[in-house]
C-alpha cells in the first residue's frame, strides 16, 4: 500500500479548500466502501470530461468543461476497420471557449455488428474525440 494514501474528509463541506497532489494519480469519491466516482489525475490542460462514456441504445451524450484561459478547438479522430464509412453521426462544437461547457452527442448508425468505443483526450492542440468501430473477430 506504499503507493496509496487514503484521506477521509467528513463534515459539512462548506467553504473552499484544496488538496495538493503529485503530478499523477487517482482520486476516488466514496460512500464508505462504495466508489461513487473515480478520476485519473495527470498534469495537463484544465479540462474536465467523463472518465467513462457509455453508448446506450446506440447513443452517447456527454459534456466537456474547459477551465483553461483560452479557447480549445474540438477535433475528431476515427479508428477502425469497418467496410462502411457512414457509421457515426456526431454533434459537437467546433471549439469550447474558456470557462464554457461543450455538449457532445454521438450516435452509432448502420446495420453492421461493430464493436464501438468512444474516448476523449485533451492536449495543447485542443480536445480530441476518438471514435473506434471495429468488425468483431468473426468479421463483418
MARKE-891108 format. One record per residue (C-alpha): residue number from 1; residue in three letters; z, x, y. Coordinates in Angstrom, 1 decimal. Each point is the difference from the previous one (the first is absolute). Layout:
<sekes>
<n->NUM; res->ALA; z->Z; x->X; y->Y>
...
</sekes>
This chain:
<sekes>
<n->1; res->UNK; z->0.0; x->0.0; y->0.0>
<n->2; res->UNK; z->-0.2; x->3.0; y->2.3>
<n->3; res->UNK; z->-3.2; x->-1.3; y->1.6>
<n->4; res->UNK; z->1.5; x->-3.4; y->0.8>
<n->5; res->UNK; z->2.6; x->-1.1; y->2.6>
<n->6; res->UNK; z->1.1; x->-3.6; y->0.0>
<n->7; res->UNK; z->1.3; x->-1.4; y->3.3>
<n->8; res->UNK; z->1.7; x->-3.4; y->0.1>
<n->9; res->UNK; z->-0.2; x->-1.8; y->3.3>
<n->10; res->UNK; z->2.1; x->-3.0; y->0.4>
<n->11; res->UNK; z->1.1; x->-2.2; y->2.9>
<n->12; res->UNK; z->-1.7; x->-2.2; y->2.5>
<n->13; res->UNK; z->-2.9; x->2.3; y->0.8>
<n->14; res->UNK; z->0.2; x->-0.7; y->3.7>
<n->15; res->UNK; z->-1.2; x->2.6; y->2.5>
<n->16; res->UNK; z->-2.3; x->3.0; y->-0.3>
<n->17; res->UNK; z->0.2; x->3.0; y->-2.2>
<n->18; res->UNK; z->-2.0; x->2.5; y->-1.9>
<n->19; res->UNK; z->-0.1; x->1.9; y->-3.3>
<n->20; res->UNK; z->-1.1; x->3.6; y->0.1>
<n->21; res->UNK; z->-2.0; x->1.0; y->-3.1>
<n->22; res->UNK; z->-2.0; x->2.9; y->-1.2>
<n->23; res->UNK; z->-3.8; x->0.1; y->0.2>
<n->24; res->UNK; z->-0.6; x->-2.1; y->-3.1>
<n->25; res->UNK; z->1.9; x->-2.2; y->-2.5>
<n->26; res->UNK; z->0.8; x->-3.6; y->-0.9>
<n->27; res->UNK; z->1.9; x->-2.8; y->1.8>
<n->28; res->UNK; z->1.0; x->-3.1; y->-1.9>
<n->29; res->UNK; z->1.7; x->-3.1; y->1.2>
<n->30; res->UNK; z->2.3; x->-1.5; y->-2.6>
<n->31; res->UNK; z->2.2; x->-2.9; y->-0.6>
<n->32; res->UNK; z->2.7; x->1.5; y->-2.2>
<n->33; res->UNK; z->-2.1; x->1.3; y->-3.0>
<n->34; res->UNK; z->-3.2; x->-1.9; y->0.8>
<n->35; res->UNK; z->-2.7; x->1.8; y->1.9>
<n->36; res->UNK; z->-1.4; x->-2.4; y->2.7>
<n->37; res->UNK; z->-2.5; x->2.5; y->1.7>
<n->38; res->UNK; z->-1.1; x->3.6; y->-0.6>
<n->39; res->UNK; z->-1.7; x->2.3; y->2.4>
<n->40; res->UNK; z->-1.6; x->3.4; y->-0.5>
<n->41; res->UNK; z->0.9; x->2.2; y->3.0>
<n->42; res->UNK; z->-2.2; x->2.9; y->1.1>
<n->43; res->UNK; z->-0.9; x->1.7; y->3.3>
<n->44; res->UNK; z->-3.0; x->-1.5; y->1.7>
<n->45; res->UNK; z->-1.0; x->-2.7; y->2.3>
<n->46; res->UNK; z->2.4; x->-2.7; y->1.0>
<n->47; res->UNK; z->-1.8; x->-2.8; y->-1.8>
<n->48; res->UNK; z->1.7; x->-2.6; y->-2.2>
<n->49; res->UNK; z->-2.0; x->-1.6; y->-2.8>
<n->50; res->UNK; z->1.0; x->-1.7; y->-3.3>
<n->51; res->UNK; z->0.9; x->2.4; y->-2.9>
<n->52; res->UNK; z->-1.6; x->-2.5; y->-2.4>
<n->53; res->UNK; z->-3.0; x->-2.3; y->0.6>
<n->54; res->UNK; z->-0.3; x->-2.9; y->-2.4>
<n->55; res->UNK; z->-3.3; x->-1.5; y->-0.8>
<n->56; res->UNK; z->0.9; x->-3.6; y->-0.8>
<n->57; res->UNK; z->-2.6; x->-2.6; y->-0.9>
<n->58; res->UNK; z->-2.7; x->2.6; y->1.0>
<n->59; res->UNK; z->1.5; x->0.5; y->3.5>
<n->60; res->UNK; z->2.2; x->2.5; y->1.8>
<n->61; res->UNK; z->1.6; x->-0.7; y->3.4>
<n->62; res->UNK; z->2.0; x->2.6; y->1.9>
<n->63; res->UNK; z->0.8; x->1.5; y->3.4>
<n->64; res->UNK; z->0.2; x->3.5; y->1.3>
<n->65; res->UNK; z->2.2; x->0.9; y->3.0>
<n->66; res->UNK; z->-1.1; x->2.9; y->2.3>
<n->67; res->UNK; z->3.1; x->1.6; y->1.6>
<n->68; res->UNK; z->-1.9; x->3.0; y->1.3>
<n->69; res->UNK; z->-0.8; x->0.4; y->3.7>
<n->70; res->UNK; z->-3.7; x->-0.2; y->-0.6>
<n->71; res->UNK; z->-2.5; x->-2.4; y->-1.4>
<n->72; res->UNK; z->-1.0; x->0.7; y->-3.6>
<n->73; res->UNK; z->-3.5; x->-0.8; y->-1.4>
<n->74; res->UNK; z->-0.1; x->-1.9; y->-3.3>
<n->75; res->UNK; z->-2.5; x->1.1; y->-2.7>
<n->76; res->UNK; z->-0.8; x->-1.1; y->-3.6>
<n->77; res->UNK; z->-0.5; x->2.4; y->-2.9>
<n->78; res->UNK; z->-1.6; x->-1.4; y->-3.2>
<n->79; res->UNK; z->0.5; x->1.3; y->-3.5>
<n->80; res->UNK; z->-1.3; x->-1.2; y->-3.3>
<n->81; res->UNK; z->-2.8; x->-0.4; y->-2.5>
<n->82; res->UNK; z->-0.9; x->-3.6; y->0.4>
<n->83; res->UNK; z->-3.7; x->-0.7; y->-0.5>
<n->84; res->UNK; z->0.2; x->-2.7; y->2.8>
<n->85; res->UNK; z->0.6; x->0.9; y->3.6>
<n->86; res->UNK; z->1.2; x->-3.4; y->1.4>
<n->87; res->UNK; z->3.4; x->0.1; y->-1.6>
<n->88; res->UNK; z->2.3; x->-0.1; y->3.0>
<n->89; res->UNK; z->0.3; x->-2.2; y->3.1>
<n->90; res->UNK; z->2.2; x->1.7; y->2.5>
<n->91; res->UNK; z->1.4; x->-1.1; y->3.4>
<n->92; res->UNK; z->1.5; x->2.8; y->1.9>
<n->93; res->UNK; z->0.4; x->1.2; y->3.6>
<n->94; res->UNK; z->-2.3; x->2.8; y->1.3>
<n->95; res->UNK; z->3.2; x->1.7; y->1.3>
<n->96; res->UNK; z->3.7; x->-0.6; y->0.5>
<n->97; res->UNK; z->1.3; x->0.6; y->3.5>
<n->98; res->UNK; z->3.3; x->1.7; y->0.7>
<n->99; res->UNK; z->2.9; x->-2.2; y->-0.8>
<n->100; res->UNK; z->-2.2; x->-2.7; y->-1.6>
<n->101; res->UNK; z->-0.4; x->-1.4; y->-3.4>
<n->102; res->UNK; z->-3.3; x->-0.3; y->-1.9>
<n->103; res->UNK; z->-0.6; x->-2.8; y->-2.4>
<n->104; res->UNK; z->-2.1; x->0.6; y->-3.2>
<n->105; res->UNK; z->-1.4; x->-2.5; y->-2.4>
<n->106; res->UNK; z->-1.9; x->1.3; y->-3.0>
<n->107; res->UNK; z->-1.7; x->-2.3; y->-2.6>
<n->108; res->UNK; z->-1.5; x->1.1; y->-3.3>
<n->109; res->UNK; z->-3.3; x->-1.6; y->-0.7>
<n->110; res->UNK; z->-2.6; x->-0.1; y->-2.8>
<n->111; res->UNK; z->0.2; x->-0.9; y->-3.7>
<n->112; res->UNK; z->0.5; x->3.4; y->-1.5>
<n->113; res->UNK; z->3.4; x->0.7; y->-1.8>
<n->114; res->UNK; z->0.8; x->3.0; y->2.3>
<n->115; res->UNK; z->3.4; x->1.8; y->0.1>
<n->116; res->UNK; z->0.8; x->0.0; y->3.7>
<n->117; res->UNK; z->2.5; x->1.7; y->2.3>
<n->118; res->UNK; z->0.7; x->0.4; y->3.7>
<n->119; res->UNK; z->2.1; x->2.5; y->1.8>
<n->120; res->UNK; z->0.5; x->1.2; y->3.6>
<n->121; res->UNK; z->0.3; x->3.5; y->1.4>
<n->122; res->UNK; z->0.4; x->1.3; y->3.6>
<n->123; res->UNK; z->-0.9; x->3.4; y->1.4>
<n->124; res->UNK; z->-1.1; x->1.4; y->3.4>
<n->125; res->UNK; z->-3.4; x->-1.6; y->-0.5>
<n->126; res->UNK; z->1.5; x->-3.5; y->-0.2>
<n->127; res->UNK; z->1.0; x->-2.6; y->-2.5>
<n->128; res->UNK; z->-2.1; x->0.0; y->-3.2>
<n->129; res->UNK; z->-0.3; x->-3.0; y->-2.4>
<n->130; res->UNK; z->-0.9; x->1.2; y->-3.5>
<n->131; res->UNK; z->-1.7; x->-2.5; y->-2.3>
<n->132; res->UNK; z->-0.6; x->0.8; y->-3.6>
<n->133; res->UNK; z->-1.9; x->-2.2; y->-2.6>
<n->134; res->UNK; z->-0.8; x->1.5; y->-3.4>
<n->135; res->UNK; z->-1.5; x->-1.4; y->-3.1>
<n->136; res->UNK; z->2.5; x->-0.4; y->-2.9>
<n->137; res->UNK; z->-0.1; x->2.5; y->-2.9>
<n->138; res->UNK; z->-2.3; x->-2.3; y->-1.9>
<n->139; res->UNK; z->-2.5; x->0.0; y->2.9>
<n->140; res->UNK; z->-1.2; x->-2.7; y->2.3>
</sekes>
